[in-house]
Amino acid sequence: MHSHENTVRLMPDVASQAQPHLAGALDWVGMDDIEVPVRFDAGDGEVQRASAQVGAFVNLNRPDKRGIHMSRLYLLVDQYLSAKTLDAAMVESLLREFLGTHKELSDRARISIRFEHLVRRAALRSGNSGWRAYPVSIEAQLDADGFRLELGTEVVYSSTCPASAALSRQLIQEQFAKDFAKDRPLDYSAVLAWLGSEQGIVATPHAQRSVARLLVRFAEGAPLDLIGLLDRVEQALGTPVQTAVKREDEQAFALANGGNLMFCEDAARRVQKALDADARIADFHVRLEHQESLHPHDAVAYASKGATGSQGWLSPTC
Protein backbone atom coordinates (compact mmCIF):
# COMPACT_ATOMS: atom_id res chain seq x y z
CA MET A 1 0.00 0.00 0.00
CA HIS A 2 1.40 3.32 -1.07
CA SER A 3 0.95 6.64 0.75
CA HIS A 4 0.06 9.69 -1.34
CA GLU A 5 1.70 12.99 -0.50
CA ASN A 6 0.62 16.41 -1.74
CA THR A 7 3.37 17.42 -4.09
CA VAL A 8 3.75 20.22 -6.62
CA ARG A 9 4.01 18.83 -10.09
CA LEU A 10 6.97 20.32 -11.90
CA MET A 11 6.22 21.16 -15.53
CA PRO A 12 8.83 21.89 -18.17
CA ASP A 13 9.45 25.52 -19.10
CA VAL A 14 11.43 25.59 -22.31
CA ALA A 15 10.92 29.35 -22.66
CA SER A 16 13.40 29.86 -19.84
CA GLN A 17 16.09 27.91 -21.63
CA ALA A 18 18.52 30.29 -23.30
CA GLN A 19 19.69 29.79 -26.88
CA PRO A 20 23.07 31.54 -27.09
CA HIS A 21 23.32 31.04 -30.85
CA LEU A 22 20.11 33.10 -31.27
CA ALA A 23 20.78 35.83 -28.70
CA GLY A 24 19.37 39.28 -29.45
CA ALA A 25 17.05 41.98 -28.11
CA LEU A 26 13.58 42.29 -29.66
CA ASP A 27 11.51 45.43 -30.23
CA TRP A 28 8.13 43.95 -29.29
CA VAL A 29 6.84 40.57 -28.22
CA GLY A 30 3.29 39.73 -27.21
CA MET A 31 -0.13 38.79 -28.55
CA ASP A 32 -2.57 40.36 -30.99
CA ASP A 33 -6.31 40.01 -31.54
CA ILE A 34 -7.05 39.00 -27.96
CA GLU A 35 -10.83 38.76 -27.64
CA VAL A 36 -12.13 40.57 -24.58
CA PRO A 37 -15.08 42.79 -23.56
CA VAL A 38 -14.50 46.47 -22.86
CA ARG A 39 -16.55 49.01 -20.92
CA PHE A 40 -16.36 52.52 -22.40
CA ASP A 41 -17.94 55.88 -21.60
CA ALA A 42 -17.81 57.84 -24.86
CA GLY A 43 -18.52 61.14 -23.12
CA ASP A 44 -22.27 60.97 -22.51
CA GLY A 45 -22.00 59.36 -19.07
CA GLU A 46 -23.32 56.00 -20.27
CA VAL A 47 -20.94 53.06 -20.00
CA GLN A 48 -21.40 50.81 -23.02
CA ARG A 49 -20.00 47.30 -23.30
CA ALA A 50 -18.44 46.14 -26.56
CA SER A 51 -16.42 43.24 -27.95
CA ALA A 52 -12.81 44.26 -28.53
CA GLN A 53 -9.64 42.93 -30.11
CA VAL A 54 -6.54 43.74 -28.13
CA GLY A 55 -2.82 43.67 -28.86
CA ALA A 56 -0.56 43.47 -25.79
CA PHE A 57 3.23 43.80 -26.09
CA VAL A 58 6.46 44.42 -24.20
CA ASN A 59 9.98 44.64 -25.54
CA LEU A 60 12.55 41.94 -24.80
CA ASN A 61 15.74 43.79 -23.93
CA ARG A 62 17.62 40.80 -22.52
CA PRO A 63 19.45 39.10 -25.40
CA ASP A 64 20.13 36.06 -23.22
CA LYS A 65 16.43 35.43 -22.48
CA ARG A 66 14.44 33.28 -24.88
CA GLY A 67 10.97 34.70 -24.33
CA ILE A 68 8.52 36.74 -22.28
CA HIS A 69 5.61 35.65 -20.06
CA MET A 70 2.72 35.92 -22.52
CA SER A 71 0.17 34.41 -20.15
CA ARG A 72 0.83 37.24 -17.71
CA LEU A 73 -0.08 39.81 -20.37
CA TYR A 74 -3.25 37.93 -21.27
CA LEU A 75 -4.42 37.62 -17.67
CA LEU A 76 -3.78 41.31 -17.00
CA VAL A 77 -5.72 42.31 -20.12
CA ASP A 78 -8.64 40.16 -18.99
CA GLN A 79 -8.45 41.43 -15.42
CA TYR A 80 -8.45 45.12 -16.35
CA LEU A 81 -10.60 45.36 -19.48
CA SER A 82 -13.31 42.94 -18.40
CA ALA A 83 -14.04 44.73 -15.13
CA LYS A 84 -12.83 48.35 -15.31
CA THR A 85 -14.14 51.25 -17.40
CA LEU A 86 -11.72 52.12 -20.17
CA ASP A 87 -9.96 55.47 -19.77
CA ALA A 88 -6.43 56.85 -19.98
CA ALA A 89 -5.62 56.30 -16.31
CA MET A 90 -6.73 52.67 -16.49
CA VAL A 91 -4.66 52.01 -19.60
CA GLU A 92 -1.57 53.56 -18.00
CA SER A 93 -2.03 51.37 -14.90
CA LEU A 94 -2.37 48.30 -17.12
CA LEU A 95 0.86 49.08 -18.96
CA ARG A 96 2.67 49.57 -15.64
CA GLU A 97 1.46 46.11 -14.65
CA PHE A 98 2.84 44.73 -17.94
CA LEU A 99 6.26 46.07 -16.97
CA GLY A 100 5.91 45.04 -13.34
CA THR A 101 5.46 41.42 -14.38
CA HIS A 102 8.40 41.67 -16.81
CA LYS A 103 10.81 43.84 -14.82
CA GLU A 104 13.71 41.49 -15.52
CA LEU A 105 12.97 41.45 -19.26
CA SER A 106 11.35 44.67 -20.46
CA ASP A 107 11.36 48.46 -20.10
CA ARG A 108 8.71 49.34 -22.70
CA ALA A 109 5.06 48.30 -23.00
CA ARG A 110 2.27 49.04 -25.42
CA ILE A 111 -1.33 48.08 -26.08
CA SER A 112 -3.85 48.46 -28.89
CA ILE A 113 -7.60 48.19 -28.30
CA ARG A 114 -10.07 48.07 -31.20
CA PHE A 115 -13.86 48.01 -30.96
CA GLU A 116 -17.02 49.74 -32.20
CA HIS A 117 -19.13 52.16 -30.19
CA LEU A 118 -22.82 52.73 -30.94
CA VAL A 119 -24.12 56.31 -30.92
CA ARG A 120 -27.74 57.24 -31.46
CA ARG A 121 -28.13 59.97 -34.10
CA ALA A 122 -31.24 62.08 -34.76
CA ALA A 123 -32.73 62.38 -38.25
CA LEU A 124 -32.51 65.77 -39.96
CA ARG A 125 -36.22 66.62 -40.05
CA SER A 126 -38.57 63.74 -39.22
CA GLY A 127 -37.92 63.41 -35.49
CA ASN A 128 -36.76 59.81 -35.90
CA SER A 129 -33.34 58.50 -34.88
CA GLY A 130 -31.08 55.52 -35.46
CA TRP A 131 -27.76 53.99 -34.48
CA ARG A 132 -24.31 54.63 -35.94
CA ALA A 133 -21.42 52.29 -35.11
CA TYR A 134 -18.17 54.24 -34.96
CA PRO A 135 -14.86 52.35 -34.98
CA VAL A 136 -12.59 53.13 -32.04
CA SER A 137 -8.90 52.37 -31.73
CA ILE A 138 -6.74 53.14 -28.72
CA GLU A 139 -2.98 52.93 -29.06
CA ALA A 140 -0.92 53.50 -25.92
CA GLN A 141 2.73 53.11 -24.97
CA LEU A 142 4.76 53.41 -21.77
CA ASP A 143 8.54 53.82 -21.82
CA ALA A 144 11.32 56.00 -20.49
CA ASP A 145 9.72 59.05 -22.14
CA GLY A 146 6.48 58.50 -20.24
CA PHE A 147 2.93 57.49 -21.14
CA ARG A 148 1.30 58.36 -24.47
CA LEU A 149 -2.19 57.49 -25.71
CA GLU A 150 -3.85 58.17 -29.05
CA LEU A 151 -7.50 57.61 -29.93
CA GLY A 152 -8.56 56.87 -33.50
CA THR A 153 -11.99 56.89 -35.10
CA GLU A 154 -13.75 57.60 -38.43
CA VAL A 155 -16.51 59.89 -39.65
CA VAL A 156 -18.34 58.92 -42.84
CA TYR A 157 -19.89 61.81 -44.79
CA SER A 158 -21.09 62.88 -48.22
CA SER A 159 -19.05 65.23 -50.40
CA THR A 160 -20.39 66.98 -53.50
CA CYS A 161 -17.76 68.14 -56.00
CA PRO A 162 -17.69 71.95 -56.54
CA ALA A 163 -16.30 71.57 -60.09
CA SER A 164 -19.02 69.11 -61.06
CA ALA A 165 -21.66 71.42 -59.57
CA ALA A 166 -20.41 74.37 -61.65
CA LEU A 167 -20.38 72.27 -64.83
CA SER A 168 -23.91 71.07 -64.09
CA ARG A 169 -25.15 74.62 -63.58
CA GLN A 170 -23.67 75.60 -66.94
CA LEU A 171 -25.56 72.80 -68.72
CA ILE A 172 -28.80 73.79 -66.98
CA GLN A 173 -28.29 77.38 -68.13
CA GLU A 174 -27.72 76.21 -71.71
CA GLN A 175 -30.85 74.05 -71.60
CA PHE A 176 -32.85 76.98 -70.26
CA ALA A 177 -31.63 79.13 -73.14
CA LYS A 178 -32.83 76.46 -75.60
CA ASP A 179 -36.25 76.01 -73.99
CA PHE A 180 -37.02 79.67 -73.37
CA ALA A 181 -36.31 82.11 -76.17
CA LYS A 182 -34.81 85.35 -74.94
CA ASP A 183 -37.01 87.49 -77.19
CA ARG A 184 -40.22 86.13 -75.62
CA PRO A 185 -41.68 87.05 -72.23
CA LEU A 186 -41.19 84.42 -69.56
CA ASP A 187 -44.24 82.64 -68.20
CA TYR A 188 -43.87 82.09 -64.46
CA SER A 189 -45.89 78.87 -64.40
CA ALA A 190 -43.98 77.44 -67.36
CA VAL A 191 -40.59 78.22 -65.77
CA LEU A 192 -41.70 76.76 -62.44
CA ALA A 193 -42.85 73.55 -64.14
CA TRP A 194 -39.60 73.39 -66.13
CA LEU A 195 -37.52 73.66 -62.96
CA GLY A 196 -39.37 70.67 -61.52
CA SER A 197 -38.94 68.49 -64.59
CA GLU A 198 -36.23 66.11 -65.74
CA GLN A 199 -36.00 68.14 -68.94
CA GLY A 200 -35.02 71.21 -66.95
CA ILE A 201 -32.49 69.65 -64.57
CA VAL A 202 -30.41 68.01 -67.29
CA ALA A 203 -27.28 67.55 -65.16
CA THR A 204 -26.52 66.86 -61.51
CA PRO A 205 -23.15 67.15 -59.74
CA HIS A 206 -21.47 63.96 -58.61
CA ALA A 207 -21.25 63.20 -54.90
CA GLN A 208 -19.53 60.37 -53.09
CA ARG A 209 -19.33 58.68 -49.74
CA SER A 210 -16.26 60.03 -47.98
CA VAL A 211 -14.30 59.14 -44.86
CA ALA A 212 -12.45 61.28 -42.33
CA ARG A 213 -9.97 59.11 -40.41
CA LEU A 214 -8.94 60.75 -37.14
CA LEU A 215 -6.06 60.13 -34.75
CA VAL A 216 -5.99 62.42 -31.73
CA ARG A 217 -3.99 62.78 -28.54
CA PHE A 218 -6.00 64.40 -25.77
CA ALA A 219 -4.42 66.85 -23.35
CA GLU A 220 -3.25 65.41 -20.05
CA GLY A 221 -6.22 64.89 -17.75
CA ALA A 222 -8.82 65.34 -20.49
CA PRO A 223 -11.39 62.55 -20.83
CA LEU A 224 -11.56 60.36 -23.92
CA ASP A 225 -14.59 62.28 -25.20
CA LEU A 226 -15.38 60.32 -28.36
CA ILE A 227 -18.85 61.80 -28.87
CA GLY A 228 -17.57 65.35 -28.44
CA LEU A 229 -14.89 64.65 -31.05
CA LEU A 230 -17.41 63.13 -33.47
CA ASP A 231 -19.85 66.01 -33.01
CA ARG A 232 -17.17 68.60 -33.68
CA VAL A 233 -15.98 66.90 -36.86
CA GLU A 234 -19.46 66.11 -38.20
CA GLN A 235 -20.57 69.71 -37.65
CA ALA A 236 -17.47 70.96 -39.46
CA LEU A 237 -18.13 68.72 -42.46
CA GLY A 238 -21.87 69.39 -42.52
CA THR A 239 -23.05 66.24 -44.29
CA PRO A 240 -22.43 63.14 -42.14
CA VAL A 241 -24.26 60.03 -43.30
CA GLN A 242 -27.70 59.49 -41.81
CA THR A 243 -29.50 56.65 -40.03
CA ALA A 244 -33.31 56.80 -40.09
CA VAL A 245 -34.38 58.56 -43.31
CA LYS A 246 -37.90 59.61 -44.35
CA ARG A 247 -38.50 61.71 -47.48
CA GLU A 248 -38.23 64.96 -45.55
CA ASP A 249 -34.87 63.82 -44.18
CA GLU A 250 -33.61 62.88 -47.64
CA GLN A 251 -34.66 66.25 -49.01
CA ALA A 252 -32.90 68.04 -46.14
CA PHE A 253 -29.78 65.98 -46.85
CA ALA A 254 -29.93 66.96 -50.55
CA LEU A 255 -30.23 70.60 -49.50
CA ALA A 256 -27.23 70.26 -47.17
CA ASN A 257 -25.15 68.72 -49.97
CA GLY A 258 -26.13 71.47 -52.41
CA GLY A 259 -25.08 74.17 -49.97
CA ASN A 260 -21.97 72.36 -48.80
CA LEU A 261 -19.79 71.76 -51.87
CA MET A 262 -16.24 70.68 -51.03
CA PHE A 263 -13.07 69.24 -52.43
CA CYS A 264 -11.07 66.93 -50.16
CA GLU A 265 -8.76 69.90 -49.45
CA ASP A 266 -11.74 71.91 -48.20
CA ALA A 267 -12.85 69.05 -45.98
CA ALA A 268 -9.36 68.61 -44.53
CA ARG A 269 -9.09 72.31 -43.67
CA ARG A 270 -12.53 72.31 -42.05
CA VAL A 271 -11.59 69.43 -39.77
CA GLN A 272 -8.17 70.92 -39.08
CA LYS A 273 -9.74 74.23 -38.02
CA ALA A 274 -12.33 72.50 -35.82
CA LEU A 275 -9.77 70.37 -33.97
CA ASP A 276 -7.30 73.25 -33.63
CA ALA A 277 -9.99 75.15 -31.73
CA ASP A 278 -10.44 72.36 -29.16
CA ALA A 279 -8.13 72.96 -26.20
CA ARG A 280 -8.71 69.39 -24.99
CA ILE A 281 -6.83 68.02 -28.02
CA ALA A 282 -3.05 68.25 -27.75
CA ASP A 283 -2.25 66.81 -31.18
CA PHE A 284 -4.04 65.27 -34.14
CA HIS A 285 -3.55 63.76 -37.57
CA VAL A 286 -6.41 63.41 -40.05
CA ARG A 287 -6.82 61.70 -43.42
CA LEU A 288 -9.72 62.77 -45.64
CA GLU A 289 -10.68 60.33 -48.39
CA HIS A 290 -13.26 61.14 -51.07
CA GLN A 291 -14.17 57.83 -52.69
CA GLU A 292 -14.79 59.21 -56.13
CA SER A 293 -17.80 58.31 -58.26
CA LEU A 294 -16.20 59.93 -61.34
CA HIS A 295 -13.12 57.69 -61.52
CA PRO A 296 -11.80 54.58 -59.77
CA HIS A 297 -9.10 56.35 -57.74
CA ASP A 298 -9.81 58.41 -54.64
CA ALA A 299 -9.00 62.00 -53.75
CA VAL A 300 -7.08 62.20 -50.45
CA ALA A 301 -5.82 65.00 -48.20
CA TYR A 302 -3.89 64.93 -44.90
CA ALA A 303 -3.75 67.53 -42.14
CA SER A 304 -2.30 67.74 -38.65
CA LYS A 305 -1.78 70.09 -35.74
CA GLY A 306 1.90 70.22 -36.49
CA ALA A 307 3.17 68.87 -33.19
CA THR A 308 5.62 65.98 -33.27
CA GLY A 309 4.17 62.55 -32.73
CA SER A 310 3.21 59.29 -34.34
CA GLN A 311 1.01 59.33 -37.43
CA GLY A 312 0.56 55.55 -37.39
CA TRP A 313 -1.93 54.29 -39.93
CA LEU A 314 -2.65 57.85 -41.11
CA SER A 315 0.77 58.35 -42.67
CA PRO A 316 0.77 58.52 -46.50
CA THR A 317 3.90 56.37 -46.49
CA CYS A 318 2.19 53.45 -44.70
Helices and strands as residue ranges (DSSP letters): G 14-16, G 20-22, E 26-41, E 47-60, H 70-83, E 85-86, H 88-100, E 109-122, E 129-143, E 146-160, H 162-179, H 188-195, E 207-218, H 226-237, H 247-258, H 264-276, E 281-290, E 299-304, G 312-314
